[in-house]
Amino acid sequence: MKNKIRKLLEDALPLVDFDSDFLFSELDSLGVTTILMMLSDEYDIKLEATDATPKNLKTLDSIVALVEKKLSEK
């Protein structure tokens, strides 16, 4: 799942370093919105603005954990 999410997000946001330990600090509001929308569409989960926290978007691993959490709540 991590590789699939990485590929999806790297294609949409090629200037963002998804290996960064401080990924959230590299994102602007459009980048955050893009991530939430793409993951919502790809995994048929509901991601809202309240999910766009520095903790959830800190690293690629935390993004994967967020998706897994939302999938388990379906």
Distance bins in CASP14 RR format, pairs under 12 A and 6 or more apart:
PFRMAT RR
TARGET T0000
AUTHOR 0000-0000-0000
RMODE 2
METHOD distances of the structure
MODEL  1
1 7 0 0 0 0 0 1 0 0 0 0 0
1 8 0 0 0 0 0 1 0 0 0 0 0
1 39 0 0 0 0 0 1 0 0 0 0 0
1 42 0 0 0 0 0 1 0 0 0 0 0
1 43 0 0 0 0 1 0 0 0 0 0 0
1 60 0 0 0 0 0 1 0 0 0 0 0
1 61 0 0 0 0 0 1 0 0 0 0 0
1 63 0 0 0 0 0 1 0 0 0 0 0
1 64 1 0 1 0 0 0 0 0 0 0 0
1 65 0 0 0 0 0 1 0 0 0 0 0
1 66 0 0 0 0 0 1 0 0 0 0 0
1 67 1 0 0 1 0 0 0 0 0 0 0
1 68 1 0 0 1 0 0 0 0 0 0 0
1 71 0 0 0 0 1 0 0 0 0 0 0
2 8 0 0 0 0 0 1 0 0 0 0 0
2 9 0 0 0 0 0 1 0 0 0 0 0
2 18 0 0 0 0 1 0 0 0 0 0 0
2 19 0 0 0 0 0 1 0 0 0 0 0
2 59 0 0 0 0 0 1 0 0 0 0 0
2 60 1 0 0 1 0 0 0 0 0 0 0
2 61 1 0 0 1 0 0 0 0 0 0 0
2 62 0 0 0 0 0 1 0 0 0 0 0
2 63 0 0 0 0 1 0 0 0 0 0 0
2 64 1 0 1 0 0 0 0 0 0 0 0
2 65 0 0 0 0 1 0 0 0 0 0 0
2 67 0 0 0 0 1 0 0 0 0 0 0
2 68 0 0 0 0 1 0 0 0 0 0 0
3 9 0 0 0 0 0 1 0 0 0 0 0
3 10 0 0 0 0 0 1 0 0 0 0 0
3 18 0 0 0 0 0 1 0 0 0 0 0
3 60 0 0 0 0 1 0 0 0 0 0 0
3 64 0 0 0 0 1 0 0 0 0 0 0
4 10 0 0 0 0 0 1 0 0 0 0 0
4 11 0 0 0 0 0 1 0 0 0 0 0
4 38 0 0 0 0 0 1 0 0 0 0 0
4 39 0 0 0 0 0 1 0 0 0 0 0
4 42 0 0 0 0 1 0 0 0 0 0 0
4 43 0 0 0 0 1 0 0 0 0 0 0
4 60 0 0 0 0 0 1 0 0 0 0 0
4 63 0 0 0 0 0 1 0 0 0 0 0
4 64 0 0 0 0 1 0 0 0 0 0 0
4 67 0 0 0 0 1 0 0 0 0 0 0
5 11 0 0 0 0 0 1 0 0 0 0 0
5 12 0 0 0 0 0 1 0 0 0 0 0
5 13 0 0 0 0 0 1 0 0 0 0 0
5 18 0 0 0 0 1 0 0 0 0 0 0
5 35 0 0 0 0 1 0 0 0 0 0 0
5 38 0 0 0 0 1 0 0 0 0 0 0
5 39 1 0 0 1 0 0 0 0 0 0 0
5 42 0 0 0 0 1 0 0 0 0 0 0
5 43 0 0 0 0 1 0 0 0 0 0 0
5 59 0 0 0 0 0 1 0 0 0 0 0
5 60 1 0 0 1 0 0 0 0 0 0 0
5 61 0 0 0 0 1 0 0 0 0 0 0
5 62 0 0 0 0 0 1 0 0 0 0 0
5 63 1 0 0 1 0 0 0 0 0 0 0
5 64 1 0 1 0 0 0 0 0 0 0 0
5 65 0 0 0 0 0 1 0 0 0 0 0
5 66 0 0 0 0 1 0 0 0 0 0 0
5 67 1 0 0 1 0 0 0 0 0 0 0
5 68 0 0 0 0 0 1 0 0 0 0 0
5 71 0 0 0 0 0 1 0 0 0 0 0
6 12 0 0 0 0 0 1 0 0 0 0 0
6 13 0 0 0 0 0 1 0 0 0 0 0
6 16 0 0 0 0 0 1 0 0 0 0 0
6 17 0 0 0 0 0 1 0 0 0 0 0
6 18 1 0 1 0 0 0 0 0 0 0 0
6 19 0 0 0 0 1 0 0 0 0 0 0
6 23 0 0 0 0 0 1 0 0 0 0 0
6 35 0 0 0 0 0 1 0 0 0 0 0
6 38 0 0 0 0 0 1 0 0 0 0 0
6 39 0 0 0 0 0 1 0 0 0 0 0
6 59 0 0 0 0 0 1 0 0 0 0 0
6 60 1 0 0 1 0 0 0 0 0 0 0
6 61 0 0 0 0 0 1 0 0 0 0 0
6 63 0 0 0 0 1 0 0 0 0 0 0
6 64 0 0 0 0 1 0 0 0 0 0 0
6 67 0 0 0 0 0 1 0 0 0 0 0
7 13 0 0 0 0 0 1 0 0 0 0 0
7 14 0 0 0 0 0 1 0 0 0 0 0
7 18 0 0 0 0 1 0 0 0 0 0 0
7 38 0 0 0 0 0 1 0 0 0 0 0
7 42 0 0 0 0 0 1 0 0 0 0 0
7 60 0 0 0 0 0 1 0 0 0 0 0
8 18 0 0 0 0 0 1 0 0 0 0 0
8 34 0 0 0 0 0 1 0 0 0 0 0
8 35 0 0 0 0 1 0 0 0 0 0 0
8 37 0 0 0 0 0 1 0 0 0 0 0
8 38 1 0 1 0 0 0 0 0 0 0 0
8 39 1 0 0 1 0 0 0 0 0 0 0
8 40 0 0 0 0 0 1 0 0 0 0 0
8 41 0 0 0 0 1 0 0 0 0 0 0
8 42 1 0 0 1 0 0 0 0 0 0 0
8 43 0 0 0 0 1 0 0 0 0 0 0
8 60 0 0 0 0 0 1 0 0 0 0 0
8 63 0 0 0 0 0 1 0 0 0 0 0
8 64 0 0 0 0 0 1 0 0 0 0 0
8 67 0 0 0 0 0 1 0 0 0 0 0
9 15 0 0 0 0 0 1 0 0 0 0 0
9 16 1 0 0 1 0 0 0 0 0 0 0
9 17 0 0 0 0 0 1 0 0 0 0 0
9 18 1 0 0 1 0 0 0 0 0 0 0
9 19 0 0 0 0 0 1 0 0 0 0 0
9 23 0 0 0 0 1 0 0 0 0 0 0
9 26 0 0 0 0 0 1 0 0 0 0 0
9 27 0 0 0 0 0 1 0 0 0 0 0
9 31 0 0 0 0 1 0 0 0 0 0 0
9 32 0 0 0 0 0 1 0 0 0 0 0
9 34 0 0 0 0 1 0 0 0 0 0 0
9 35 1 0 0 1 0 0 0 0 0 0 0
9 36 0 0 0 0 0 1 0 0 0 0 0
9 37 0 0 0 0 0 1 0 0 0 0 0
9 38 1 0 0 1 0 0 0 0 0 0 0
9 39 0 0 0 0 1 0 0 0 0 0 0
9 42 0 0 0 0 1 0 0 0 0 0 0
9 57 0 0 0 0 0 1 0 0 0 0 0
9 60 1 0 0 1 0 0 0 0 0 0 0
9 63 1 0 0 1 0 0 0 0 0 0 0
9 64 0 0 0 0 0 1 0 0 0 0 0
9 67 0 0 0 0 0 1 0 0 0 0 0
10 16 1 0 0 1 0 0 0 0 0 0 0
10 17 0 0 0 0 1 0 0 0 0 0 0
10 18 1 0 0 1 0 0 0 0 0 0 0
10 19 0 0 0 0 0 1 0 0 0 0 0
10 23 0 0 0 0 0 1 0 0 0 0 0
10 34 0 0 0 0 0 1 0 0 0 0 0
10 35 0 0 0 0 0 1 0 0 0 0 0
10 38 0 0 0 0 0 1 0 0 0 0 0
10 60 0 0 0 0 1 0 0 0 0 0 0
11 18 0 0 0 0 0 1 0 0 0 0 0
11 34 0 0 0 0 0 1 0 0 0 0 0
11 38 0 0 0 0 1 0 0 0 0 0 0
11 42 0 0 0 0 0 1 0 0 0 0 0
12 18 0 0 0 0 0 1 0 0 0 0 0
12 27 0 0 0 0 0 1 0 0 0 0 0
12 30 0 0 0 0 0 1 0 0 0 0 0
12 31 0 0 0 0 1 0 0 0 0 0 0
12 32 0 0 0 0 0 1 0 0 0 0 0
12 33 0 0 0 0 0 1 0 0 0 0 0
12 34 1 0 1 0 0 0 0 0 0 0 0
12 35 1 0 0 1 0 0 0 0 0 0 0
12 36 0 0 0 0 0 1 0 0 0 0 0
12 37 0 0 0 0 1 0 0 0 0 0 0
12 38 1 0 1 0 0 0 0 0 0 0 0
12 39 0 0 0 0 0 1 0 0 0 0 0
12 41 0 0 0 0 0 1 0 0 0 0 0
12 42 0 0 0 0 0 1 0 0 0 0 0
13 20 0 0 0 0 0 1 0 0 0 0 0
13 23 0 0 0 0 0 1 0 0 0 0 0
13 26 0 0 0 0 1 0 0 0 0 0 0
13 27 1 0 0 1 0 0 0 0 0 0 0
13 28 0 0 0 0 0 1 0 0 0 0 0
13 30 0 0 0 0 1 0 0 0 0 0 0
13 31 1 0 1 0 0 0 0 0 0 0 0
13 32 0 0 0 0 0 1 0 0 0 0 0
13 33 0 0 0 0 0 1 0 0 0 0 0
13 34 1 0 0 1 0 0 0 0 0 0 0
13 35 1 0 0 1 0 0 0 0 0 0 0
13 37 0 0 0 0 0 1 0 0 0 0 0
13 38 0 0 0 0 1 0 0 0 0 0 0
13 57 0 0 0 0 0 1 0 0 0 0 0
13 60 0 0 0 0 0 1 0 0 0 0 0
13 63 0 0 0 0 0 1 0 0 0 0 0
14 31 0 0 0 0 0 1 0 0 0 0 0
14 34 0 0 0 0 0 1 0 0 0 0 0
15 26 0 0 0 0 1 0 0 0 0 0 0
15 27 0 0 0 0 0 1 0 0 0 0 0
15 28 0 0 0 0 0 1 0 0 0 0 0
15 30 0 0 0 0 0 1 0 0 0 0 0
15 31 0 0 0 0 1 0 0 0 0 0 0
15 34 0 0 0 0 0 1 0 0 0 0 0
16 22 0 0 0 0 0 1 0 0 0 0 0
16 23 1 0 0 1 0 0 0 0 0 0 0
16 24 0 0 0 0 0 1 0 0 0 0 0
16 25 0 0 0 0 0 1 0 0 0 0 0
16 26 1 0 1 0 0 0 0 0 0 0 0
16 27 1 0 0 1 0 0 0 0 0 0 0
16 28 0 0 0 0 1 0 0 0 0 0 0
16 30 0 0 0 0 0 1 0 0 0 0 0
16 31 1 0 0 1 0 0 0 0 0 0 0
16 32 0 0 0 0 0 1 0 0 0 0 0
16 34 0 0 0 0 1 0 0 0 0 0 0
16 35 0 0 0 0 1 0 0 0 0 0 0
16 57 0 0 0 0 0 1 0 0 0 0 0
16 59 0 0 0 0 0 1 0 0 0 0 0
16 60 0 0 0 0 0 1 0 0 0 0 0
16 63 0 0 0 0 0 1 0 0 0 0 0
17 23 1 0 0 1 0 0 0 0 0 0 0
17 24 0 0 0 0 0 1 0 0 0 0 0
17 25 0 0 0 0 0 1 0 0 0 0 0
17 26 1 0 0 1 0 0 0 0 0 0 0
17 27 0 0 0 0 0 1 0 0 0 0 0
17 59 0 0 0 0 0 1 0 0 0 0 0
17 60 0 0 0 0 1 0 0 0 0 0 0
18 24 0 0 0 0 0 1 0 0 0 0 0
18 26 0 0 0 0 1 0 0 0 0 0 0
18 27 0 0 0 0 0 1 0 0 0 0 0
18 31 0 0 0 0 0 1 0 0 0 0 0
18 35 0 0 0 0 0 1 0 0 0 0 0
18 57 0 0 0 0 0 1 0 0 0 0 0
18 58 0 0 0 0 0 1 0 0 0 0 0
18 59 0 0 0 0 1 0 0 0 0 0 0
18 60 1 0 1 0 0 0 0 0 0 0 0
18 61 0 0 0 0 0 1 0 0 0 0 0
18 62 0 0 0 0 0 1 0 0 0 0 0
18 63 0 0 0 0 1 0 0 0 0 0 0
18 64 0 0 0 0 0 1 0 0 0 0 0
19 26 0 0 0 0 0 1 0 0 0 0 0
19 59 0 0 0 0 1 0 0 0 0 0 0
19 60 1 0 0 1 0 0 0 0 0 0 0
19 61 0 0 0 0 0 1 0 0 0 0 0
20 26 1 0 1 0 0 0 0 0 0 0 0
20 27 0 0 0 0 1 0 0 0 0 0 0
20 57 0 0 0 0 0 1 0 0 0 0 0
20 58 0 0 0 0 1 0 0 0 0 0 0
20 59 1 0 0 1 0 0 0 0 0 0 0
20 60 0 0 0 0 1 0 0 0 0 0 0
20 61 0 0 0 0 0 1 0 0 0 0 0
20 62 0 0 0 0 0 1 0 0 0 0 0
20 63 0 0 0 0 0 1 0 0 0 0 0
21 54 0 0 0 0 0 1 0 0 0 0 0
21 58 1 0 0 1 0 0 0 0 0 0 0
21 59 1 0 0 1 0 0 0 0 0 0 0
21 60 0 0 0 0 1 0 0 0 0 0 0
21 61 0 0 0 0 1 0 0 0 0 0 0
21 62 0 0 0 0 0 1 0 0 0 0 0
22 54 0 0 0 0 1 0 0 0 0 0 0
22 55 0 0 0 0 0 1 0 0 0 0 0
22 57 0 0 0 0 1 0 0 0 0 0 0
22 58 1 0 0 1 0 0 0 0 0 0 0
22 59 0 0 0 0 1 0 0 0 0 0 0
22 60 0 0 0 0 0 1 0 0 0 0 0
22 62 0 0 0 0 0 1 0 0 0 0 0
23 31 0 0 0 0 0 1 0 0 0 0 0
23 32 0 0 0 0 0 1 0 0 0 0 0
23 35 0 0 0 0 1 0 0 0 0 0 0
23 54 0 0 0 0 1 0 0 0 0 0 0
23 55 0 0 0 0 0 1 0 0 0 0 0
23 56 0 0 0 0 0 1 0 0 0 0 0
23 57 1 0 0 1 0 0 0 0 0 0 0
23 58 1 0 1 0 0 0 0 0 0 0 0
23 59 1 0 1 0 0 0 0 0 0 0 0
23 60 1 0 0 1 0 0 0 0 0 0 0
23 61 0 0 0 0 1 0 0 0 0 0 0
23 62 1 0 0 1 0 0 0 0 0 0 0
23 63 1 0 0 1 0 0 0 0 0 0 0
23 64 0 0 0 0 0 1 0 0 0 0 0
24 31 0 0 0 0 0 1 0 0 0 0 0
24 32 0 0 0 0 1 0 0 0 0 0 0
24 35 0 0 0 0 0 1 0 0 0 0 0
24 52 0 0 0 0 1 0 0 0 0 0 0
24 53 0 0 0 0 1 0 0 0 0 0 0
24 54 1 0 1 0 0 0 0 0 0 0 0
24 55 0 0 0 0 1 0 0 0 0 0 0
24 56 0 0 0 0 1 0 0 0 0 0 0
24 57 1 0 1 0 0 0 0 0 0 0 0
24 58 1 0 1 0 0 0 0 0 0 0 0
24 59 0 0 0 0 1 0 0 0 0 0 0
24 60 0 0 0 0 0 1 0 0 0 0 0
24 62 0 0 0 0 1 0 0 0 0 0 0
24 63 0 0 0 0 1 0 0 0 0 0 0
24 66 0 0 0 0 0 1 0 0 0 0 0
25 32 0 0 0 0 0 1 0 0 0 0 0
25 54 0 0 0 0 1 0 0 0 0 0 0
25 57 0 0 0 0 1 0 0 0 0 0 0
25 58 0 0 0 0 1 0 0 0 0 0 0
25 59 0 0 0 0 0 1 0 0 0 0 0
26 32 0 0 0 0 0 1 0 0 0 0 0
26 35 0 0 0 0 0 1 0 0 0 0 0
26 54 0 0 0 0 0 1 0 0 0 0 0
26 57 0 0 0 0 1 0 0 0 0 0 0
26 58 0 0 0 0 0 1 0 0 0 0 0
26 59 0 0 0 0 0 1 0 0 0 0 0
26 60 0 0 0 0 0 1 0 0 0 0 0
27 33 0 0 0 0 1 0 0 0 0 0 0
27 34 0 0 0 0 1 0 0 0 0 0 0
27 35 1 0 0 1 0 0 0 0 0 0 0
27 36 0 0 0 0 0 1 0 0 0 0 0
27 52 0 0 0 0 1 0 0 0 0 0 0
27 53 0 0 0 0 0 1 0 0 0 0 0
27 54 0 0 0 0 1 0 0 0 0 0 0
27 56 0 0 0 0 0 1 0 0 0 0 0
27 57 1 0 0 1 0 0 0 0 0 0 0
27 58 0 0 0 0 0 1 0 0 0 0 0
27 59 0 0 0 0 0 1 0 0 0 0 0
27 63 0 0 0 0 0 1 0 0 0 0 0
28 34 0 0 0 0 1 0 0 0 0 0 0
28 35 0 0 0 0 0 1 0 0 0 0 0
28 52 0 0 0 0 0 1 0 0 0 0 0
28 57 0 0 0 0 0 1 0 0 0 0 0
29 35 0 0 0 0 0 1 0 0 0 0 0
29 36 0 0 0 0 0 1 0 0 0 0 0
29 49 0 0 0 0 0 1 0 0 0 0 0
29 52 0 0 0 0 1 0 0 0 0 0 0
29 57 0 0 0 0 0 1 0 0 0 0 0
30 36 0 0 0 0 0 1 0 0 0 0 0
30 37 0 0 0 0 0 1 0 0 0 0 0
30 52 0 0 0 0 0 1 0 0 0 0 0
31 37 0 0 0 0 1 0 0 0 0 0 0
31 38 0 0 0 0 1 0 0 0 0 0 0
31 39 0 0 0 0 0 1 0 0 0 0 0
31 52 0 0 0 0 1 0 0 0 0 0 0
31 57 0 0 0 0 1 0 0 0 0 0 0
32 38 0 0 0 0 0 1 0 0 0 0 0
32 39 0 0 0 0 0 1 0 0 0 0 0
32 47 0 0 0 0 0 1 0 0 0 0 0
32 48 0 0 0 0 0 1 0 0 0 0 0
32 49 0 0 0 0 1 0 0 0 0 0 0
32 50 0 0 0 0 0 1 0 0 0 0 0
32 51 0 0 0 0 1 0 0 0 0 0 0
32 52 1 0 1 0 0 0 0 0 0 0 0
32 53 0 0 0 0 1 0 0 0 0 0 0
32 54 0 0 0 0 0 1 0 0 0 0 0
32 56 0 0 0 0 1 0 0 0 0 0 0
32 57 1 0 0 1 0 0 0 0 0 0 0
32 63 0 0 0 0 0 1 0 0 0 0 0
33 39 0 0 0 0 0 1 0 0 0 0 0
33 40 0 0 0 0 0 1 0 0 0 0 0
33 47 0 0 0 0 0 1 0 0 0 0 0
33 48 0 0 0 0 0 1 0 0 0 0 0
33 49 0 0 0 0 1 0 0 0 0 0 0
33 51 0 0 0 0 0 1 0 0 0 0 0
33 52 0 0 0 0 1 0 0 0 0 0 0
33 57 0 0 0 0 0 1 0 0 0 0 0
34 40 0 0 0 0 0 1 0 0 0 0 0
34 41 0 0 0 0 0 1 0 0 0 0 0
34 42 0 0 0 0 0 1 0 0 0 0 0
34 47 0 0 0 0 0 1 0 0 0 0 0
34 52 0 0 0 0 0 1 0 0 0 0 0
34 57 0 0 0 0 0 1 0 0 0 0 0
35 41 0 0 0 0 0 1 0 0 0 0 0
35 42 0 0 0 0 0 1 0 0 0 0 0
35 47 0 0 0 0 1 0 0 0 0 0 0
35 49 0 0 0 0 0 1 0 0 0 0 0
35 51 0 0 0 0 1 0 0 0 0 0 0
35 52 0 0 0 0 1 0 0 0 0 0 0
35 56 0 0 0 0 1 0 0 0 0 0 0
35 57 1 0 0 1 0 0 0 0 0 0 0
35 60 0 0 0 0 0 1 0 0 0 0 0
35 62 0 0 0 0 0 1 0 0 0 0 0
35 63 1 0 0 1 0 0 0 0 0 0 0
35 64 0 0 0 0 0 1 0 0 0 0 0
35 66 0 0 0 0 1 0 0 0 0 0 0
35 67 0 0 0 0 0 1 0 0 0 0 0
36 42 0 0 0 0 0 1 0 0 0 0 0
36 43 0 0 0 0 0 1 0 0 0 0 0
36 45 0 0 0 0 1 0 0 0 0 0 0
36 46 0 0 0 0 1 0 0 0 0 0 0
36 47 1 0 1 0 0 0 0 0 0 0 0
36 48 1 0 0 1 0 0 0 0 0 0 0
36 49 1 0 0 1 0 0 0 0 0 0 0
36 50 0 0 0 0 0 1 0 0 0 0 0
36 51 1 0 0 1 0 0 0 0 0 0 0
36 52 1 0 0 1 0 0 0 0 0 0 0
36 53 0 0 0 0 0 1 0 0 0 0 0
36 56 0 0 0 0 1 0 0 0 0 0 0
36 57 0 0 0 0 1 0 0 0 0 0 0
36 63 0 0 0 0 1 0 0 0 0 0 0
36 66 0 0 0 0 1 0 0 0 0 0 0
36 67 0 0 0 0 0 1 0 0 0 0 0
36 70 0 0 0 0 0 1 0 0 0 0 0
37 43 0 0 0 0 0 1 0 0 0 0 0
37 45 0 0 0 0 0 1 0 0 0 0 0
37 46 0 0 0 0 0 1 0 0 0 0 0
37 47 1 0 0 1 0 0 0 0 0 0 0
37 48 0 0 0 0 0 1 0 0 0 0 0
37 49 0 0 0 0 0 1 0 0 0 0 0
37 51 0 0 0 0 0 1 0 0 0 0 0
37 52 0 0 0 0 0 1 0 0 0 0 0
38 45 0 0 0 0 0 1 0 0 0 0 0
38 47 0 0 0 0 1 0 0 0 0 0 0
38 63 0 0 0 0 0 1 0 0 0 0 0
38 67 0 0 0 0 0 1 0 0 0 0 0
39 45 1 0 0 1 0 0 0 0 0 0 0
39 46 0 0 0 0 0 1 0 0 0 0 0
39 47 1 0 1 0 0 0 0 0 0 0 0
39 48 0 0 0 0 0 1 0 0 0 0 0
39 51 0 0 0 0 1 0 0 0 0 0 0
39 52 0 0 0 0 0 1 0 0 0 0 0
39 56 0 0 0 0 0 1 0 0 0 0 0
39 57 0 0 0 0 0 1 0 0 0 0 0
39 60 0 0 0 0 0 1 0 0 0 0 0
39 63 1 0 0 1 0 0 0 0 0 0 0
39 64 0 0 0 0 1 0 0 0 0 0 0
39 65 0 0 0 0 0 1 0 0 0 0 0
39 66 1 0 0 1 0 0 0 0 0 0 0
39 67 1 0 1 0 0 0 0 0 0 0 0
39 68 0 0 0 0 0 1 0 0 0 0 0
39 69 0 0 0 0 0 1 0 0 0 0 0
39 70 0 0 0 0 1 0 0 0 0 0 0
39 71 0 0 0 0 0 1 0 0 0 0 0
40 46 1 0 0 1 0 0 0 0 0 0 0
40 47 1 0 1 0 0 0 0 0 0 0 0
40 48 0 0 0 0 1 0 0 0 0 0 0
40 49 0 0 0 0 0 1 0 0 0 0 0
40 51 0 0 0 0 1 0 0 0 0 0 0
40 52 0 0 0 0 0 1 0 0 0 0 0
40 66 0 0 0 0 0 1 0 0 0 0 0
40 67 0 0 0 0 1 0 0 0 0 0 0
40 70 0 0 0 0 1 0 0 0 0 0 0
40 71 0 0 0 0 0 1 0 0 0 0 0
41 47 0 0 0 0 1 0 0 0 0 0 0
41 67 0 0 0 0 0 1 0 0 0 0 0
42 63 0 0 0 0 0 1 0 0 0 0 0
42 67 0 0 0 0 1 0 0 0 0 0 0
42 70 0 0 0 0 0 1 0 0 0 0 0
42 71 0 0 0 0 0 1 0 0 0 0 0
43 63 0 0 0 0 0 1 0 0 0 0 0
43 64 0 0 0 0 0 1 0 0 0 0 0
43 66 0 0 0 0 0 1 0 0 0 0 0
43 67 1 0 1 0 0 0 0 0 0 0 0
43 68 0 0 0 0 1 0 0 0 0 0 0
43 69 0 0 0 0 0 1 0 0 0 0 0
43 70 1 0 0 1 0 0 0 0 0 0 0
43 71 1 0 0 1 0 0 0 0 0 0 0
43 72 0 0 0 0 0 1 0 0 0 0 0
43 73 0 0 0 0 0 1 0 0 0 0 0
43 74 0 0 0 0 1 0 0 0 0 0 0
44 67 0 0 0 0 0 1 0 0 0 0 0
44 70 0 0 0 0 1 0 0 0 0 0 0
44 71 0 0 0 0 1 0 0 0 0 0 0
44 74 1 0 0 1 0 0 0 0 0 0 0
45 51 0 0 0 0 1 0 0 0 0 0 0
45 66 0 0 0 0 1 0 0 0 0 0 0
45 67 1 0 0 1 0 0 0 0 0 0 0
45 68 0 0 0 0 1 0 0 0 0 0 0
45 69 0 0 0 0 1 0 0 0 0 0 0
45 70 1 0 1 0 0 0 0 0 0 0 0
45 71 1 0 0 1 0 0 0 0 0 0 0
45 72 0 0 0 0 1 0 0 0 0 0 0
45 73 0 0 0 0 1 0 0 0 0 0 0
45 74 1 0 0 1 0 0 0 0 0 0 0
46 66 0 0 0 0 0 1 0 0 0 0 0
46 67 0 0 0 0 0 1 0 0 0 0 0
46 69 0 0 0 0 0 1 0 0 0 0 0
46 70 1 0 0 1 0 0 0 0 0 0 0
46 71 0 0 0 0 0 1 0 0 0 0 0
46 73 0 0 0 0 1 0 0 0 0 0 0
46 74 0 0 0 0 1 0 0 0 0 0 0
47 53 0 0 0 0 0 1 0 0 0 0 0
47 56 0 0 0 0 1 0 0 0 0 0 0
47 57 0 0 0 0 0 1 0 0 0 0 0
47 63 0 0 0 0 0 1 0 0 0 0 0
47 66 1 0 0 1 0 0 0 0 0 0 0
47 67 0 0 0 0 1 0 0 0 0 0 0
47 69 0 0 0 0 0 1 0 0 0 0 0
47 70 1 0 0 1 0 0 0 0 0 0 0
47 71 0 0 0 0 0 1 0 0 0 0 0
47 73 0 0 0 0 0 1 0 0 0 0 0
48 56 0 0 0 0 0 1 0 0 0 0 0
48 66 0 0 0 0 0 1 0 0 0 0 0
48 70 0 0 0 0 0 1 0 0 0 0 0
49 56 0 0 0 0 0 1 0 0 0 0 0
49 57 0 0 0 0 0 1 0 0 0 0 0
50 56 0 0 0 0 1 0 0 0 0 0 0
50 66 0 0 0 0 0 1 0 0 0 0 0
51 57 0 0 0 0 1 0 0 0 0 0 0
51 62 0 0 0 0 0 1 0 0 0 0 0
51 63 0 0 0 0 0 1 0 0 0 0 0
51 65 0 0 0 0 0 1 0 0 0 0 0
51 66 1 0 0 1 0 0 0 0 0 0 0
51 67 0 0 0 0 0 1 0 0 0 0 0
51 69 0 0 0 0 1 0 0 0 0 0 0
51 70 1 0 0 1 0 0 0 0 0 0 0
51 73 0 0 0 0 0 1 0 0 0 0 0
52 58 0 0 0 0 0 1 0 0 0 0 0
52 62 0 0 0 0 0 1 0 0 0 0 0
52 63 0 0 0 0 0 1 0 0 0 0 0
52 66 0 0 0 0 1 0 0 0 0 0 0
53 62 0 0 0 0 1 0 0 0 0 0 0
53 63 0 0 0 0 0 1 0 0 0 0 0
53 66 0 0 0 0 1 0 0 0 0 0 0
54 62 0 0 0 0 1 0 0 0 0 0 0
54 63 0 0 0 0 0 1 0 0 0 0 0
55 61 0 0 0 0 0 1 0 0 0 0 0
55 62 1 0 0 1 0 0 0 0 0 0 0
55 63 0 0 0 0 0 1 0 0 0 0 0
55 65 0 0 0 0 1 0 0 0 0 0 0
55 66 0 0 0 0 1 0 0 0 0 0 0
55 69 0 0 0 0 0 1 0 0 0 0 0
56 62 1 0 1 0 0 0 0 0 0 0 0
56 63 1 0 0 1 0 0 0 0 0 0 0
56 64 0 0 0 0 0 1 0 0 0 0 0
56 65 1 0 0 1 0 0 0 0 0 0 0
56 66 1 0 1 0 0 0 0 0 0 0 0
56 67 0 0 0 0 1 0 0 0 0 0 0
56 68 0 0 0 0 0 1 0 0 0 0 0
56 69 0 0 0 0 1 0 0 0 0 0 0
56 70 0 0 0 0 0 1 0 0 0 0 0
57 63 1 0 0 1 0 0 0 0 0 0 0
57 64 0 0 0 0 0 1 0 0 0 0 0
57 65 0 0 0 0 0 1 0 0 0 0 0
57 66 1 0 0 1 0 0 0 0 0 0 0
57 67 0 0 0 0 0 1 0 0 0 0 0
58 64 0 0 0 0 0 1 0 0 0 0 0
58 65 0 0 0 0 1 0 0 0 0 0 0
58 66 0 0 0 0 0 1 0 0 0 0 0
59 65 0 0 0 0 1 0 0 0 0 0 0
59 66 0 0 0 0 0 1 0 0 0 0 0
60 66 0 0 0 0 0 1 0 0 0 0 0
60 67 0 0 0 0 0 1 0 0 0 0 0
61 67 0 0 0 0 0 1 0 0 0 0 0
61 68 0 0 0 0 0 1 0 0 0 0 0
62 68 0 0 0 0 0 1 0 0 0 0 0
62 69 0 0 0 0 0 1 0 0 0 0 0
63 69 0 0 0 0 0 1 0 0 0 0 0
63 70 0 0 0 0 0 1 0 0 0 0 0
64 70 0 0 0 0 0 1 0 0 0 0 0
64 71 0 0 0 0 0 1 0 0 0 0 0
65 71 0 0 0 0 0 1 0 0 0 0 0
65 72 0 0 0 0 0 1 0 0 0 0 0
66 72 0 0 0 0 0 1 0 0 0 0 0
66 73 0 0 0 0 0 1 0 0 0 0 0
67 73 0 0 0 0 0 1 0 0 0 0 0
67 74 0 0 0 0 0 1 0 0 0 0 0
68 74 0 0 0 0 0 1 0 0 0 0 0
END
